[in-house]
Amino acid sequence: MIRPPGLRPQARYTLESGVLGLVVGILVVGPWAHGGYLLLLDWVSGPNQTLNAGVYGLSAGSIDAMPFRIGIESVRAVVGSAATAWIVVLAYFPLAAAGASMLAGGGRIRRNAAALFMVCNPFVVDRVRAGHVTLLLGIALLPWLLRSAVNARLGLRWIAVRPAGWFALAMAVSPHMFWIGGVLLASVALLPKPSPRDLVRTIQIGLSGMLVYFYAVVVYLAGVRTIEVTDADLTAYATVPGPGGLITTLLGLGGFWRDFPDRAATSLPAAVAIPALIATVGLAFLGLVRLWGRAPELGRPLAMVSALGLVLASGVSGPFELLYRGLFDALPFFEAMREQQKWLALTMLGFAVGMGAAAEWVSLVVPDLVHRLRNTTRHRVEGAISRSDIGAGAAAGLTVGALALASAPALFWGLGGTVQASSYPAGWYETDQRMGTGDELALFLPWHGYQPFAFTDGRSVATPAGAFFRRPVLASDSVELAAVRTNSVSLRNAYLDRIIASGGGGTAFGRLVAPLGVRYIVLAKDRAWDGYQWVGRQRDLRLVLSSDSVDLYQVIPTGTGRVVAQRSVPDLERATRMASADELGTEALVTDGGDDGNQPSSRAGGLRRLSETAWEVSAGTPGWTVIPEEWSAGWRAADGSGQPTLAGSVAFRLGGESMTIDYRPWRWLRIGTAVSLAALLALLVLGLVEHRHEVRRALLRRHGRSLSEDADRAGEL
């Protein structure tokens, strides 16, 4: 048993539970720690992974956990992308286990049972399989947030920094924690009976923690476009009832919206799963009932959020559909919770602590029962409880805690052996070497946001081209889920959606994608590539590399930089016909405005990227210049803003002098990001100071009591 010198028993128990969680985590990620890259549904890695455009406010993902993205990039710089992918998954397990232990309190059995359930249950299995790593890390911080909030209430504090720090850190990792963590804070404020102090402190915690999203205010004020979420998303991401119905599914912490084909391979037989579910729910309920009366400041909020998690997780699939749709329509930013099953994080937390309390109760009750049975059998009336009785109680308590291991076959050793680290094909490396680096884009086909690959054993993952190639990649961001094809607001991707859906729009696909700054077409020869045979028939593409896994084409036409002329076309269909008839040149195509300059134009070039948010236009012929960036009014030249092209890029009418075009929102967004990071750091530092002061006061009180007791004993003598 680990016994670090100088640690109090409570801290030692927390550390031991953290080690238990680490062991579980190692058993999960072991196969991923060598021999390739981890590729999950929403969590992919590759040799050239870097910050995405959202960090600069250039994509719809700009509001999504920017501090976490920056932090992860720092980790990649130290240990590499391959190691970072599994290390971040591993981090959930010790962090969540230690947090559950600290929240549950009590002795080893209670703490370790809670820790084990927190890291080994169906909810965790599904989220690891889906690659929802940021969500899991945010959930791992919830026990720390709840315990600090409960301690602040018990300490009768008007102001509490530590809960604000945990709240800010959780939101910095996952934006979903604004709602999930907010419900936890509200439950502590309201139960048991709230006081004005509790309400004031909770408001202070919420407002202080939300400083970490100061950069999001800048995003909003700058008019940066984010993803578009509608009522259709609620249906697409609805909780899916299992064979036993919705309530049984939720009590079993299931209902994830996506049906993974390999889930059946690791599922428990019904003869085992049903008794395990009944025992788990019954014991969790028993533990929460005991905590309701014995530790009301913790037990009552936990009971409330456990029930509320079930209600909200039922979402639009159950009896509370109208309630959930009403919240979705009425509350700002509630679209973050479009996937309703995420609310089960609250129930999981309550069940973990309840299971711990039940395991401890069983470990205390069983010795007494065994002792009584022995006395009855042997006709003895008196006698101390033996070590064997205590051992029986401990074994019973550990058995209760071990119910969490029912999920172990689906979780351990790479999700039951269904997910292995992937090795990219040699053809991908050859393609990367042939393309090299540069400012011009590589367009990746097949055009799907998620797709299976041979090197992922047929599992669908987020298209990993952007993480693999050194050259900037233009790939689909479409989810293609039920009625929701995409949540994107990208004009570029909408343009490409239509062209690719029509088989390249004829025989001049290169001319149509040149205004986007595309220099190469990468066609992966996987399951969907048969539908892309039209690529090889394009007269303005040149095949420069063909391998077993990839065909690489070079785009012959150009269409960015100083194109000089502008042409007005009513729609994409007209542009497609003109391109096929060789009637289009490099000129900027717009739907509003008249023709300008000689057409078709053959001018292009004179453009150099200075940074992710700035381009330099060389001196040249006055006229129109096309910048290969997603359209935004934030792109500005010295004499004003540009206009969108038909392709969704940005066109400026410029003079002949050299000038810089930059993305103006980044000037403010970097300030907002710095403020957010500074606020997070300040809250964490002040929280540590607050913690040290409380520990010091506790030691002084303990020392004072010891001196008083010594004086009393001396007086008696």
Secondary structure as UniProt FT lines:
FT   TURN            5..6
FT   HELIX           9..29
FT   HELIX           30..32
FT   TURN            47..48
FT   HELIX           53..56
FT   HELIX           60..63
FT   HELIX           66..79
FT   HELIX           81..104
FT   HELIX           108..119
FT   HELIX           122..130
FT   HELIX           133..140
FT   HELIX           142..154
FT   TURN            155..156
FT   HELIX           162..173
FT   TURN            175..176
FT   HELIX           177..190
FT   HELIX           196..209
FT   HELIX           210..213
FT   HELIX           214..221
FT   TURN            222..223
FT   HELIX           231..236
FT   TURN            243..244
FT   HELIX           246..251
FT   TURN            252..253
FT   HELIX           261..266
FT   HELIX           270..294
FT   HELIX           296..314
FT   HELIX           315..317
FT   TURN            319..320
FT   HELIX           321..330
FT   TURN            332..333
FT   HELIX           334..337
FT   HELIX           340..343
FT   HELIX           344..377
FT   TURN            378..379
FT   HELIX           387..401
FT   HELIX           402..407
FT   HELIX           408..417
FT   HELIX           426..435
FT   STRAND          441..445
FT   STRAND          450..452
FT   HELIX           454..456
FT   TURN            457..458
FT   STRAND          460..462
FT   HELIX           465..468
FT   STRAND          473..474
FT   TURN            482..483
FT   HELIX           491..501
FT   TURN            502..503
FT   HELIX           509..513
FT   HELIX           514..516
FT   STRAND          518..524
FT   TURN            527..528
FT   HELIX           529..537
FT   TURN            539..540
FT   STRAND          541..546
FT   STRAND          550..555
FT   STRAND          561..564
FT   STRAND          566..568
FT   HELIX           572..580
FT   TURN            581..582
FT   STRAND          588..590
FT   STRAND          607..611
FT   TURN            612..613
FT   STRAND          614..617
FT   STRAND          623..627
FT   TURN            633..634
FT   STRAND          635..637
FT   TURN            638..639
FT   STRAND          640..641
FT   STRAND          643..644
FT   TURN            646..647
FT   STRAND          650..654
FT   STRAND          659..663
FT   HELIX           665..716
//
